[in-house]
Amino acid sequence: MPAPIRLAFSPDSDDLFMFWALLNGKIDTEGLTFVAERADTEALNERVVRGDVDVSAVSIARYATIAEDWLLLPHGMSVGRNYGPVVVANEPCTLASLEGKRIGTPGHKTTAHLVLSLVAPRFEPVVVPIAPFSRAFEAVRSGEVAATTLIHEGRLTYAQEGFALVADLGVAWANLTGGLPLALGGNVIARRLGPELIAQVSRLCRASIAWAIAHRDEVIDGLAAGDDRKLGFDRAMVERYLDLYANADTADAPEDVREGVRELFRRAHAAGLHERLVTVEYAP
C-alpha cells in the first residue's frame, strides 16, 4: 500500500470545505489514503519550507519563495473579487493616518501582509496569529497595535465586536490593478511526488471540491457542527464565509485570477518586496 498523502491546511471554513469529501469518505480515493493536520496560515507558510507534507494550503504570496519545490494547484484558491482581508481599528481612520504606526498582520509571508505593504508601505508590522480568532481583536483593544488586518472569518465579525473599517485590501487591490481579483490562498503540491502521483492527487483534490460544491448544505451543516472547531460560529456565519471563498473560483481558477497572481508577483518584485520575479507553474 502506498504511503499516506500528508495534507496540511488551516482551520478556516473554506479549507475544511475543500477537503471535506476527501477526508470523510465521500469520493473514491483510487487506493490512496490521506492524513491531515491543521495550523494557522503563517505556520503553514513555514511548514512548506521543511517539506514534510505533500499538499499544503499556503498564502499565494508565499509561493514566490517556494516555487522551485512546489507546484500551485489550479483549484482550491480563496479569491476575493473586490473584497479581501480588512484593516480595522478602534475608531474610524484612514490608512494614511496609520503611517509609521504598528499594524497587526497575520504573518510576514501572507498575502494580506504583502498587499498591505503595496498599498500602505510605511508601517510597523506586528504579527498577530489568526488563532484564536479573538487574538487580533484583543491586540487592538489593548493598544498593542493601532490597527490590525483580519483574514478568515474574523473579517465578518469585526463590526459586531465594535471595530471600525479602515480599508478592505481586496478593494484596494482592485483599484490598484484595474479590477483584478485577489487570490489570497491556494494549495501547493510537492514536485518530489513525481508527475503521475501529482496528477492523481490533484485530480482527487479537484473531485473533493466539486463534491463539496454539489453537496454544499451537507458540508456546511457538518462544518457548523464540528466539535474540532469550537469557534462559536453558527451555520449562517459559515455560509456567509463560504459564499466569499468557496465558489466557482475555488473549483478552477479562471484566467483573470491567474493574471491577478502574476500581477501580484510583478508588483512585489518591482517594489523590492520579492527578490526575484517568479514564474507560476500549475499542477494538472
LOBA-687141 format. One line per field, with one value per atom (N, C-alpha, C): residue number from 1; residue in one letter; atom name; x, y, z. Coordinates in steps of 0.2 Angstrom, whole numbers, plus 5000, padded with zeros to 4 digits. Each point is the difference from the previous one (the first is absolute). Example, Ala and Ser with C-alpha at 12.3 -4.5 7.8 and 13.67 -1.06 7.14 Angstrom:
// residues 2
i	(1,1,1,2,2,2)
aa	(a,a,a,s,s,s)
at	(N,CA,C,N,CA,C)
xx	(5066,4996,5004,4998,5004,4996)
yy	(4972,5006,5006,5005,5006,5005)
zz	(5039,5000,5000,4996,5001,5003)
// end
This chain:
// residues 284
i	(1,1,1,2,2,2,3,3,3,4,4,4,5,5,5,6,6,6,7,7,7,8,8,8,9,9,9,10,10,10,11,11,11,12,12,12,13,13,13,14,14,14,15,15,15,16,16,16,17,17,17,18,18,18,19,19,19,20,20,20,21,21,21,22,22,22,23,23,23,24,24,24,25,25,25,26,26,26,27,27,27,28,28,28,29,29,29,30,30,30,31,31,31,32,32,32,33,33,33,34,34,34,35,35,35,36,36,36,37,37,37,38,38,38,39,39,39,40,40,40,41,41,41,42,42,42,43,43,43,44,44,44,45,45,45,46,46,46,47,47,47,48,48,48,49,49,49,50,50,50,51,51,51,52,52,52,53,53,53,54,54,54,55,55,55,56,56,56,57,57,57,58,58,58,59,59,59,60,60,60,61,61,61,62,62,62,63,63,63,64,64,64,65,65,65,66,66,66,67,67,67,68,68,68,69,69,69,70,70,70,71,71,71,72,72,72,73,73,73,74,74,74,75,75,75,76,76,76,77,77,77,78,78,78,79,79,79,80,80,80,81,81,81,82,82,82,83,83,83,84,84,84,85,85,85,86,86,86,87,87,87,88,88,88,89,89,89,90,90,90,91,91,91,92,92,92,93,93,93,94,94,94,95,95,95,96,96,96,97,97,97,98,98,98,99,99,99,100,100,100,101,101,101,102,102,102,103,103,103,104,104,104,105,105,105,106,106,106,107,107,107,108,108,108,109,109,109,110,110,110,111,111,111,112,112,112,113,113,113,114,114,114,115,115,115,116,116,116,117,117,117,118,118,118,119,119,119,120,120,120,121,121,121,122,122,122,123,123,123,124,124,124,125,125,125,126,126,126,127,127,127,128,128,128,129,129,129,130,130,130,131,131,131,132,132,132,133,133,133,134,134,134,135,135,135,136,136,136,137,137,137,138,138,138,139,139,139,140,140,140,141,141,141,142,142,142,143,143,143,144,144,144,145,145,145,146,146,146,147,147,147,148,148,148,149,149,149,150,150,150,151,151,151,152,152,152,153,153,153,154,154,154,155,155,155,156,156,156,157,157,157,158,158,158,159,159,159,160,160,160,161,161,161,162,162,162,163,163,163,164,164,164,165,165,165,166,166,166,167,167,167,168,168,168,169,169,169,170,170,170,171,171,171,172,172,172,173,173,173,174,174,174,175,175,175,176,176,176,177,177,177,178,178,178,179,179,179,180,180,180,181,181,181,182,182,182,183,183,183,184,184,184,185,185,185,186,186,186,187,187,187,188,188,188,189,189,189,190,190,190,191,191,191,192,192,192,193,193,193,194,194,194,195,195,195,196,196,196,197,197,197,198,198,198,199,199,199,200,200,200,201,201,201,202,202,202,203,203,203,204,204,204,205,205,205,206,206,206,207,207,207,208,208,208,209,209,209,210,210,210,211,211,211,212,212,212,213,213,213,214,214,214,215,215,215,216,216,216,217,217,217,218,218,218,219,219,219,220,220,220,221,221,221,222,222,222,223,223,223,224,224,224,225,225,225,226,226,226,227,227,227,228,228,228,229,229,229,230,230,230,231,231,231,232,232,232,233,233,233,234,234,234,235,235,235,236,236,236,237,237,237,238,238,238,239,239,239,240,240,240,241,241,241,242,242,242,243,243,243,244,244,244,245,245,245,246,246,246,247,247,247,248,248,248,249,249,249,250,250,250,251,251,251,252,252,252,253,253,253,254,254,254,255,255,255,256,256,256,257,257,257,258,258,258,259,259,259,260,260,260,261,261,261,262,262,262,263,263,263,264,264,264,265,265,265,266,266,266,267,267,267,268,268,268,269,269,269,270,270,270,271,271,271,272,272,272,273,273,273,274,274,274,275,275,275,276,276,276,277,277,277,278,278,278,279,279,279,280,280,280,281,281,281,282,282,282,283,283,283,284,284,284)
aa	(m,m,m,p,p,p,a,a,a,p,p,p,i,i,i,r,r,r,l,l,l,a,a,a,f,f,f,s,s,s,p,p,p,d,d,d,s,s,s,d,d,d,d,d,d,l,l,l,f,f,f,m,m,m,f,f,f,w,w,w,a,a,a,l,l,l,l,l,l,n,n,n,g,g,g,k,k,k,i,i,i,d,d,d,t,t,t,e,e,e,g,g,g,l,l,l,t,t,t,f,f,f,v,v,v,a,a,a,e,e,e,r,r,r,a,a,a,d,d,d,t,t,t,e,e,e,a,a,a,l,l,l,n,n,n,e,e,e,r,r,r,v,v,v,v,v,v,r,r,r,g,g,g,d,d,d,v,v,v,d,d,d,v,v,v,s,s,s,a,a,a,v,v,v,s,s,s,i,i,i,a,a,a,r,r,r,y,y,y,a,a,a,t,t,t,i,i,i,a,a,a,e,e,e,d,d,d,w,w,w,l,l,l,l,l,l,l,l,l,p,p,p,h,h,h,g,g,g,m,m,m,s,s,s,v,v,v,g,g,g,r,r,r,n,n,n,y,y,y,g,g,g,p,p,p,v,v,v,v,v,v,v,v,v,a,a,a,n,n,n,e,e,e,p,p,p,c,c,c,t,t,t,l,l,l,a,a,a,s,s,s,l,l,l,e,e,e,g,g,g,k,k,k,r,r,r,i,i,i,g,g,g,t,t,t,p,p,p,g,g,g,h,h,h,k,k,k,t,t,t,t,t,t,a,a,a,h,h,h,l,l,l,v,v,v,l,l,l,s,s,s,l,l,l,v,v,v,a,a,a,p,p,p,r,r,r,f,f,f,e,e,e,p,p,p,v,v,v,v,v,v,v,v,v,p,p,p,i,i,i,a,a,a,p,p,p,f,f,f,s,s,s,r,r,r,a,a,a,f,f,f,e,e,e,a,a,a,v,v,v,r,r,r,s,s,s,g,g,g,e,e,e,v,v,v,a,a,a,a,a,a,t,t,t,t,t,t,l,l,l,i,i,i,h,h,h,e,e,e,g,g,g,r,r,r,l,l,l,t,t,t,y,y,y,a,a,a,q,q,q,e,e,e,g,g,g,f,f,f,a,a,a,l,l,l,v,v,v,a,a,a,d,d,d,l,l,l,g,g,g,v,v,v,a,a,a,w,w,w,a,a,a,n,n,n,l,l,l,t,t,t,g,g,g,g,g,g,l,l,l,p,p,p,l,l,l,a,a,a,l,l,l,g,g,g,g,g,g,n,n,n,v,v,v,i,i,i,a,a,a,r,r,r,r,r,r,l,l,l,g,g,g,p,p,p,e,e,e,l,l,l,i,i,i,a,a,a,q,q,q,v,v,v,s,s,s,r,r,r,l,l,l,c,c,c,r,r,r,a,a,a,s,s,s,i,i,i,a,a,a,w,w,w,a,a,a,i,i,i,a,a,a,h,h,h,r,r,r,d,d,d,e,e,e,v,v,v,i,i,i,d,d,d,g,g,g,l,l,l,a,a,a,a,a,a,g,g,g,d,d,d,d,d,d,r,r,r,k,k,k,l,l,l,g,g,g,f,f,f,d,d,d,r,r,r,a,a,a,m,m,m,v,v,v,e,e,e,r,r,r,y,y,y,l,l,l,d,d,d,l,l,l,y,y,y,a,a,a,n,n,n,a,a,a,d,d,d,t,t,t,a,a,a,d,d,d,a,a,a,p,p,p,e,e,e,d,d,d,v,v,v,r,r,r,e,e,e,g,g,g,v,v,v,r,r,r,e,e,e,l,l,l,f,f,f,r,r,r,r,r,r,a,a,a,h,h,h,a,a,a,a,a,a,g,g,g,l,l,l,h,h,h,e,e,e,r,r,r,l,l,l,v,v,v,t,t,t,v,v,v,e,e,e,y,y,y,a,a,a,p,p,p)
at	(N,CA,C,N,CA,C,N,CA,C,N,CA,C,N,CA,C,N,CA,C,N,CA,C,N,CA,C,N,CA,C,N,CA,C,N,CA,C,N,CA,C,N,CA,C,N,CA,C,N,CA,C,N,CA,C,N,CA,C,N,CA,C,N,CA,C,N,CA,C,N,CA,C,N,CA,C,N,CA,C,N,CA,C,N,CA,C,N,CA,C,N,CA,C,N,CA,C,N,CA,C,N,CA,C,N,CA,C,N,CA,C,N,CA,C,N,CA,C,N,CA,C,N,CA,C,N,CA,C,N,CA,C,N,CA,C,N,CA,C,N,CA,C,N,CA,C,N,CA,C,N,CA,C,N,CA,C,N,CA,C,N,CA,C,N,CA,C,N,CA,C,N,CA,C,N,CA,C,N,CA,C,N,CA,C,N,CA,C,N,CA,C,N,CA,C,N,CA,C,N,CA,C,N,CA,C,N,CA,C,N,CA,C,N,CA,C,N,CA,C,N,CA,C,N,CA,C,N,CA,C,N,CA,C,N,CA,C,N,CA,C,N,CA,C,N,CA,C,N,CA,C,N,CA,C,N,CA,C,N,CA,C,N,CA,C,N,CA,C,N,CA,C,N,CA,C,N,CA,C,N,CA,C,N,CA,C,N,CA,C,N,CA,C,N,CA,C,N,CA,C,N,CA,C,N,CA,C,N,CA,C,N,CA,C,N,CA,C,N,CA,C,N,CA,C,N,CA,C,N,CA,C,N,CA,C,N,CA,C,N,CA,C,N,CA,C,N,CA,C,N,CA,C,N,CA,C,N,CA,C,N,CA,C,N,CA,C,N,CA,C,N,CA,C,N,CA,C,N,CA,C,N,CA,C,N,CA,C,N,CA,C,N,CA,C,N,CA,C,N,CA,C,N,CA,C,N,CA,C,N,CA,C,N,CA,C,N,CA,C,N,CA,C,N,CA,C,N,CA,C,N,CA,C,N,CA,C,N,CA,C,N,CA,C,N,CA,C,N,CA,C,N,CA,C,N,CA,C,N,CA,C,N,CA,C,N,CA,C,N,CA,C,N,CA,C,N,CA,C,N,CA,C,N,CA,C,N,CA,C,N,CA,C,N,CA,C,N,CA,C,N,CA,C,N,CA,C,N,CA,C,N,CA,C,N,CA,C,N,CA,C,N,CA,C,N,CA,C,N,CA,C,N,CA,C,N,CA,C,N,CA,C,N,CA,C,N,CA,C,N,CA,C,N,CA,C,N,CA,C,N,CA,C,N,CA,C,N,CA,C,N,CA,C,N,CA,C,N,CA,C,N,CA,C,N,CA,C,N,CA,C,N,CA,C,N,CA,C,N,CA,C,N,CA,C,N,CA,C,N,CA,C,N,CA,C,N,CA,C,N,CA,C,N,CA,C,N,CA,C,N,CA,C,N,CA,C,N,CA,C,N,CA,C,N,CA,C,N,CA,C,N,CA,C,N,CA,C,N,CA,C,N,CA,C,N,CA,C,N,CA,C,N,CA,C,N,CA,C,N,CA,C,N,CA,C,N,CA,C,N,CA,C,N,CA,C,N,CA,C,N,CA,C,N,CA,C,N,CA,C,N,CA,C,N,CA,C,N,CA,C,N,CA,C,N,CA,C,N,CA,C,N,CA,C,N,CA,C,N,CA,C,N,CA,C,N,CA,C,N,CA,C,N,CA,C,N,CA,C,N,CA,C,N,CA,C,N,CA,C,N,CA,C,N,CA,C,N,CA,C,N,CA,C,N,CA,C,N,CA,C,N,CA,C,N,CA,C,N,CA,C,N,CA,C,N,CA,C,N,CA,C,N,CA,C,N,CA,C,N,CA,C,N,CA,C,N,CA,C,N,CA,C,N,CA,C,N,CA,C,N,CA,C,N,CA,C,N,CA,C,N,CA,C,N,CA,C,N,CA,C,N,CA,C,N,CA,C,N,CA,C,N,CA,C,N,CA,C,N,CA,C,N,CA,C,N,CA,C,N,CA,C,N,CA,C,N,CA,C,N,CA,C,N,CA,C,N,CA,C,N,CA,C,N,CA,C,N,CA,C,N,CA,C,N,CA,C,N,CA,C,N,CA,C,N,CA,C,N,CA,C,N,CA,C,N,CA,C,N,CA,C,N,CA,C,N,CA,C,N,CA,C,N,CA,C,N,CA,C,N,CA,C,N,CA,C,N,CA,C,N,CA,C,N,CA,C,N,CA,C,N,CA,C)
xx	(5004,4996,5004,4999,5004,4999,5006,5000,4994,4997,4995,5002,4996,5001,4999,5005,4999,4998,4994,4997,5001,5000,5001,4996,4995,4996,4998,4997,4998,4993,4998,4994,4994,5001,4995,4995,4994,4995,5001,5003,5001,5005,5005,5005,4996,4997,4996,4995,4997,4995,5003,5006,5003,5002,5002,5003,4995,4994,4995,4998,4999,4998,5006,5006,5006,5001,4999,5001,4994,4995,4994,4997,5004,4997,4995,5000,4994,5002,5007,5002,5005,5000,5005,5007,5004,5007,5005,4997,5005,5005,4999,5005,5005,4999,5005,4996,5004,4998,5003,4996,5002,5000,5005,5000,5000,4997,5000,5002,5003,5001,4998,4999,4998,5005,5001,5004,4998,5002,4998,5004,4998,5003,5007,5003,5007,5004,4997,5004,5000,4995,4999,5006,5000,5005,5007,5002,5006,5001,4994,5000,5003,4998,5001,5008,5003,5008,5003,4997,5003,4998,4995,4998,4998,4997,4998,4993,4997,4993,5000,4994,5000,4996,4994,4996,4998,5001,4999,4996,4996,4997,5006,5000,5005,4997,5003,4999,5003,4996,5002,5007,5001,5006,5006,4999,5005,5003,4996,5002,5006,5001,5005,5007,5000,5007,5000,4995,5001,4998,5000,4998,5005,5006,5005,4998,4997,4998,4993,4995,4993,4997,4994,4996,4993,4998,4993,4995,4995,4994,4995,4997,4996,4993,4999,4993,5002,4995,5001,5002,5000,5002,4994,5002,4995,5001,4995,5001,4995,5002,4996,4999,4994,4998,4997,5004,4999,4998,5003,5000,5006,5002,5006,5001,5006,5001,4999,4998,4998,5005,5001,5004,4995,5000,4995,5004,4996,5003,4994,5002,4995,4996,5003,4996,5001,4995,5001,5006,5004,5006,5002,5005,5002,5007,5002,5006,5006,4999,5005,5001,4995,5001,5004,5001,5003,5008,5002,5007,5005,5004,5005,4998,4993,4997,5001,4998,5000,4994,5000,4994,5001,4995,5000,4999,5004,4999,5000,4997,5000,5007,5005,5006,5004,5007,5004,4999,4998,5000,4993,4995,4993,4999,4995,4998,4997,4997,4997,5006,5005,5006,5003,5000,5003,4996,4994,4995,5000,5000,5000,5007,5005,5007,5000,4996,5000,4995,4995,4996,5001,5003,5002,5007,5005,5007,5004,4997,5004,4996,5001,4997,5005,4999,5003,4996,5002,4996,5001,4995,5000,4996,5003,4996,4996,4993,4995,4997,5001,4998,4992,4998,4993,4996,5003,4997,5002,4996,4993,4998,4994,4997,5000,4999,4999,5007,5005,5007,5001,4998,5001,4996,4993,4996,5003,5003,5003,5006,5004,5006,4998,4995,4997,4998,4995,4997,5005,5006,5005,5005,5000,5004,5007,5000,5007,5001,4995,5000,4995,5001,4996,4994,5001,4995,5003,4995,5002,4997,5003,4997,4997,4994,4996,4999,5001,4999,4995,4998,4996,4993,4997,4993,5000,5006,5000,4998,5001,4998,4992,4997,4992,4998,5004,4997,5003,5004,5003,4995,4995,4995,4996,4998,4997,5004,5007,5005,5001,4997,5001,5006,5003,5005,4998,5004,4999,5004,4997,5004,5004,5007,5005,5000,5001,5001,4998,4997,5000,5005,5005,5006,4998,4994,4998,4998,4996,4998,5006,5005,5006,5004,5000,5004,4996,4994,4996,5001,5000,5001,5007,5005,5007,5001,4996,5002,4994,4996,4995,4995,4998,4995,5002,5006,5002,4998,4998,4998,5007,4999,5006,4999,5005,5001,5004,4996,5004,5003,4997,5003,4999,5004,5000,5003,5000,5003,5005,5006,5006,5001,5003,5002,5007,5004,5007,5002,5005,5002,5003,5003,5003,4996,4993,4996,5000,5002,5001,4993,5001,4994,4994,5001,4994,4996,5004,4996,4997,5004,4998,4993,5000,4993,4995,5001,4995,4997,5005,4998,4996,5002,4997,4993,4999,4994,4995,5002,4996,4999,5004,4999,4994,5001,4995,4993,5000,4994,4997,5004,4998,4996,5003,4997,4993,5000,4994,4995,5001,4995,4998,5004,4998,4995,5002,4996,4993,5000,4993,4996,5003,4997,5001,4999,5002,4997,4993,4997,5002,5002,5002,5007,5004,5007,4999,4996,4999,4998,4995,4997,5005,5005,5005,5005,5002,5005,4997,4994,4997,4999,4999,5000,5006,5006,5006,5003,5001,5002,5007,5004,5007,5001,4995,5001,5000,4994,4999,5001,4998,5001,4994,4994,4994,4996,5002,4997,4994,4994,4994,5000,4995,4999,5000,4996,5000,5007,5004,5006,5005,5000,5004,4997,4994,4997,5002,5000,5002,5008,5004,5007,5001,4997,5001,4997,4995,4998,5005,5005,5005,5006,5002,5006,4999,4994,5000,4994,5003,4995,5003,4998,5002,5008,5002,5007,5004,4997,5004,5000,4995,4999,5006,5001,5006,5001,5006,5002,4999,4996,4999,5006,5001,5006,5001,4994,5001,5003,4999,5003,5007,5002,5007,5004,4997,5003,5001,4995,5001,5006,5001,5006,5006,5000,5006,5002,4994,5001,5002,4998,5002,5008,5002,5007,5004,4998,5003,5001,4994,5001,5004,5000,5004,5007,5002,5007,5002,4996,5001,5001,4997,5000,5006,5003,5006,4998,4994,4997,5001,5002,5002,5006,5005,5007,4999,4997,4999,4993,4999,4994,4999,4995,4999,4995,5001,4995,4996,4993,4996,4998,5001,4999,4995,4995,4994,5000,4998,4999,4995,4999,4994,4994)
yy	(4994,5006,5006,5005,5006,5004,5004,5004,5005,5002,5005,5007,5003,5007,5005,5004,5004,5007,5002,5006,5005,5006,5005,5006,5003,5005,5004,5006,5004,4998,5002,4998,5004,5005,5004,4996,5002,4996,4999,5004,4998,4994,5000,4994,4994,5000,4994,4998,5005,4999,4996,5002,4997,4993,4998,4993,4996,5002,4997,4993,5000,4994,4995,5002,4996,4997,5003,4997,4997,5000,4997,4995,4997,4994,5001,5007,5001,4999,4999,4999,4994,4997,4995,5002,4998,5003,4996,4995,4996,4997,4997,4996,5004,5007,5004,5001,5001,5003,5007,5003,5007,5001,5004,5002,5007,5003,5008,5003,5005,5004,5008,5004,5007,5004,5006,5005,5007,5005,5007,5001,5006,5001,5001,5004,5001,4994,4996,4993,4996,5000,4996,5003,5006,5003,4998,4999,4998,4992,4997,4992,4998,5003,4998,5001,5004,5000,4994,4997,4994,4994,5000,4995,4994,5000,4994,4998,5004,4998,5000,4997,4999,5005,5002,5005,5005,5006,5005,5006,5003,5007,5005,5005,5005,5007,5005,5007,5000,5003,5001,5003,5005,5004,4996,4994,4996,4996,4999,4995,5003,5007,5003,4997,4998,4998,4992,4997,4992,4997,5004,4997,4995,5000,4995,4993,4999,4994,4998,5005,4999,5002,4997,5002,5003,5005,5003,4996,4998,4996,5005,4998,5005,5001,4996,5000,5001,5002,5001,5007,5004,5007,5004,5004,5005,5006,5003,5006,5005,5006,5006,5004,5001,5004,5007,5005,5006,5000,4995,4999,4996,5000,4996,5001,4999,5002,5007,5002,5006,5003,5006,5004,5003,4999,5003,5003,5005,5004,5001,5003,5002,5005,5005,5006,5001,5003,5001,5004,4998,5003,4998,5002,4999,4996,4996,4997,5005,5006,5005,5003,5000,5002,4995,4994,4995,4999,5005,5000,5000,4995,5000,4996,4998,4997,4993,4996,4993,4997,4996,4997,4992,4997,4993,4997,4994,4996,4993,4996,4993,4996,5003,4997,5004,5000,5004,4997,4993,4997,4999,5003,5000,5005,4998,5005,5006,5000,5006,5005,4997,5004,5003,4996,5003,5005,4999,5005,5007,4999,5006,5003,4997,5003,5004,4997,5004,5006,5000,5006,5005,4997,5005,4998,5002,4997,5002,5005,5003,4998,4994,4999,4995,4999,4995,4993,4995,4994,4996,4998,4996,4994,4994,4994,4998,4999,4998,4994,4994,4994,5000,4996,5000,4995,4996,4996,5001,5001,5000,5007,5000,5005,5007,4999,5006,5004,4996,5003,5007,5001,5006,5005,4999,5005,5002,4996,5001,5005,4999,5004,5007,5001,5007,5003,4997,5002,5002,4996,5002,5005,5002,5005,4997,4994,4996,5002,5001,5003,5005,5005,5005,4998,4994,4997,4993,4996,4993,4998,4995,4997,4994,4999,4994,4996,4993,4996,4994,4996,4995,5002,4997,5002,5006,5002,5006,5007,4999,5006,5001,4995,5001,5002,5000,5001,5006,5004,5006,5005,5001,5006,4998,4994,4998,5000,5000,5000,5007,5005,5007,5004,4997,5003,5003,5005,5004,4998,4999,4999,5005,4999,5004,5000,4993,4999,4993,4998,4993,4999,4996,4999,4997,4997,4997,5006,5005,5006,5004,5001,5003,4997,4993,4997,5001,4999,5001,5007,5005,5007,5001,4997,5000,4997,4995,4995,5001,5004,5001,4994,4998,4995,4993,4998,4993,4997,4994,4996,4999,4999,4999,4993,4996,4993,5000,4998,5001,4993,4995,4993,4995,4995,4995,4993,4995,4994,4998,4998,4998,4993,4997,4992,5000,4995,4999,4997,5003,4998,4993,4998,4994,4994,5001,4995,4997,5003,4998,5001,5001,5002,4995,4994,4995,5001,5000,5001,5007,5005,5007,5000,4997,5001,4996,4994,4997,5004,5002,5004,5006,5004,5006,4998,4994,4998,4999,4997,4998,5006,5005,5006,5004,5000,5004,4996,4994,4996,5001,5001,5002,5007,5004,5007,5000,4996,5000,4996,4995,4997,5005,5003,5005,5006,5002,5005,4997,4994,4997,4998,4999,4998,5005,5006,5006,5000,4999,5000,4995,4994,4994,5002,5003,5002,5005,5005,5006,4998,4995,4998,4996,4996,4997,5005,5005,5005,5004,5002,5003,4996,4994,4995,4997,5002,4996,5002,4995,5000,5003,4999,5002,5007,5004,5007,5004,4999,5004,5008,5002,5007,5005,4996,5004,5003,4998,5002,4995,5003,4996,4999,4996,4998,5006,5005,5006,5004,5000,5003,4996,4993,4996,5001,5000,5001,5007,5005,5007,4999,4997,5000,4996,4994,4996,5003,5005,5003,5005,5002,5004,4996,4994,4997,4992,4998,4993,5000,5001,5001,4998,5003,4998,5001,5006,5001,4995,4997,4994,4994,4999,4994,4999,5006,5000,5008,5002,5007,5002,5005,5003,5004,5002,5004,5006,5004,5006,4999,4995,4998,4999,4996,4998,5007,5004,5006,5004,5000,5004,4997,4993,4997,5003,5000,5002,5008,5004,5007,5001,4996,5001,4999,4995,4998,5006,5002,5006,5006,5002,5006,4999,4994,4998,5001,4997,5000,5008,5003,5007,5005,4998,5004,4998,4995,4997,4996,4997,4996,4993,4998,4993,5001,4995,5001,4999,4995,4998,5000,5000,5000,4992,4997,4993,4999,4994,4997,4995,5002,4995,4994,4994,4994,4996,4998,4996,4993,4996,4993,4999,4994,4998,5001)
zz	(5000,5000,5000,4996,5000,5006,5001,5007,4999,5006,5000,4997,4997,4998,5005,5002,5006,4998,5003,4998,5006,4999,5005,4998,5004,4999,5006,4999,5006,5002,5006,5003,4998,4995,4997,4996,4999,4997,4993,4996,4993,4999,5004,5000,5002,5005,5002,4995,4997,4995,4994,4998,4994,5001,5006,5001,5004,5001,5003,4997,4994,4996,5000,4999,5000,5007,5005,5007,5003,4997,5003,4996,4995,4997,4995,4997,4995,4993,4999,4993,5000,4994,4999,5000,5004,5001,4996,4996,4995,5003,5006,5004,5004,5000,5004,5006,5006,5006,5002,5003,5002,5008,5002,5007,5000,5005,5000,5007,5000,5006,4998,5005,4999,5004,4997,5004,4997,5004,4997,4994,4996,4994,5000,5004,5000,5002,5004,5002,4993,4996,4994,4995,5000,4996,5001,5007,5002,4999,5001,4999,4993,4995,4993,4999,5004,4999,5002,5006,5002,4996,4996,4995,5003,5006,5003,5000,4995,4998,4992,4997,4993,4997,5003,4997,5006,4999,5005,4998,5004,4999,5001,4996,5002,4997,5003,4997,4993,4995,4993,5000,5005,5000,5001,5004,5002,4994,4995,4995,4996,5000,4997,5002,5007,5003,5000,4998,5000,4994,4994,4994,4997,5002,4998,5002,5006,5002,5000,4998,5001,4994,4998,4994,5004,4997,5002,4997,5004,4997,4997,4995,4996,5003,5005,5004,5007,5004,5007,5002,4996,5002,5003,5005,5003,4997,4996,4996,5002,5001,5001,4994,4998,4994,5003,5001,5003,5007,5003,5008,5001,5007,5002,5007,5003,5007,5001,5007,5002,5005,5000,5005,5004,5007,5005,5005,5003,5006,5005,5006,5005,4998,4996,4998,4992,4997,4992,4999,4995,4998,4993,4997,4993,5001,4994,5000,5001,4996,5001,5007,5004,5007,5004,4997,5004,4998,4996,4998,5006,5000,5005,5007,5000,5006,4999,5006,5000,4998,4995,4997,5000,5003,5000,4994,4998,4994,5002,4996,5002,4999,4997,4999,4994,5000,4995,4993,5000,4994,4997,5003,4998,4994,4996,4995,5003,5005,5004,5001,5003,5002,4993,4995,4994,4997,4999,4997,5005,5006,5005,4999,4999,4998,4994,4995,4993,5001,5004,5000,5006,5005,5005,5003,4996,5001,5006,5004,5005,5007,5002,5007,5003,5007,5004,5000,4997,5000,5007,5003,5006,4998,5001,4998,5006,4998,5005,4997,5003,4998,4999,4995,4998,5005,5004,5005,5007,5005,4999,4996,4998,4995,5004,5007,5004,5001,4999,5001,4997,4993,4997,5003,5002,5003,5007,5003,5007,4999,4994,4999,4999,4996,4999,5006,5004,5006,5005,5001,5005,4998,4993,4998,4998,5000,4997,4993,4996,4993,4999,4996,4998,4996,4996,4996,4998,4998,4998,4994,4997,4993,5002,4998,5001,4994,5000,4995,5003,4996,5002,5002,5005,5002,5004,5003,5004,4996,4993,4996,5000,5002,5000,5007,5005,5007,5003,4997,5003,5002,4996,5001,5007,5001,5006,5006,4999,5005,5002,4996,5001,4997,4995,4996,4994,4998,4994,4994,4994,4994,4998,4999,4997,4993,4997,4993,4999,4994,4998,4995,5001,4995,4994,4999,4994,4995,5003,4997,4998,5004,4999,4994,5000,4995,4993,5000,4994,4997,5005,4997,4998,5002,4998,4994,4998,4994,4995,5000,4995,5001,5006,5001,5000,5001,5000,5007,5000,5006,5004,5007,5004,5003,4997,5003,5006,5006,5006,5002,4999,5002,4995,5000,4995,5003,4997,5002,4995,5003,4996,5001,4995,5001,4998,5004,4999,4994,4996,4994,5001,5006,5001,4999,5000,4999,4993,4996,4993,4996,4993,4996,5001,5000,5000,5007,5006,5006,5001,4997,5001,4996,4994,4996,5004,5003,5003,5006,5004,5006,4999,4994,4998,4998,4996,4998,5006,5005,5006,5004,5000,5004,4996,4993,4996,5001,5000,5001,5007,5005,5007,5000,4997,4999,4997,4994,4996,5004,5004,5004,5005,5003,5006,4997,4994,4997,4998,4998,4998,5006,5006,5006,5005,4998,5004,5007,5000,5007,5004,4998,5004,5003,4996,5003,5005,4998,5005,5007,4999,5007,5004,4996,5004,5002,4997,5002,5006,5000,5005,5007,4999,5006,5002,4997,5001,5007,5004,5007,5000,4994,5000,4999,4998,4999,5006,5004,5006,4999,4994,4999,5002,5001,5002,4994,4993,4995,4998,4999,4998,4993,4998,4993,4995,5002,4996,4999,5005,4999,4995,5001,4996,4993,4998,4994,4997,5003,4998,4998,5004,4998,4994,4999,4995,4993,5001,4994,4997,5005,4998,4997,5003,4998,4998,4999,4997,4995,4994,4994,4994,4994,4994,4999,5003,5000,5003,5005,5004,4996,4996,4996,4995,4997,4995,4998,5002,4999,4993,4998,4993,4999,4994,4997,5004,5002,5003,5007,5003,5007,4999,4995,4998,4999,4996,4998,5007,5004,5007,5004,5000,5003,4997,4993,4997,5001,5000,5002,5007,5005,5006,5001,4996,5001,4996,4994,4997,5004,5003,5005,5006,5003,5005,4998,4995,4997,4999,4996,4999,5006,5005,5006,5005,4998,5004,5005,5000,5006,4998,4994,4998,4996,5002,4997,4992,4998,4993,4998,4993,4997,4998,5004,4999,4995,4996,4995,5004,4999,5004,4996,5003,4996,5004,4996,5003,4999,5005,4999,4995,4997,4996,5003)
// end
